Amino acid sequence: MLVVSSRLLKWLALVTLIFVLGAHWAILQSVAWVTMVAGYSQAEPISEALVKTFDGKHPCPLCKFVAKGKNSERKQETQKLLTKFDFFLSSSPLVLFPPARDPLHVAHPRSADPCSQSPPTPPPRISHG
């Protein structure tokens, strides 16, 4: 059972990757071209079938479907990109203000004033005896 589920997960990952990368459109377009060449070559020489397939004047329904799908994805990607770009530009800049200093008040460190305090007395010693 573990082998089946592992194989299924690998296929699922592959299919997901194909869709994420947009390769499904290339696969569908390839199927459409192969089908068109096969269909046109039944009535005409292969060279003419290839020209008809790739000239853009004779799209099949699958070619039209792929073109619409690609265009709709491009529009969605452009809208997402513009939305992200607008969000980035609309954020307000962060402004930091340093604390205000009073130019008349100058604080001297305590160690600079030798007469203000007497030195600390040592703690009393305990006599042993």
Disulfide bonds with the S-S distance in Angstrom:
none
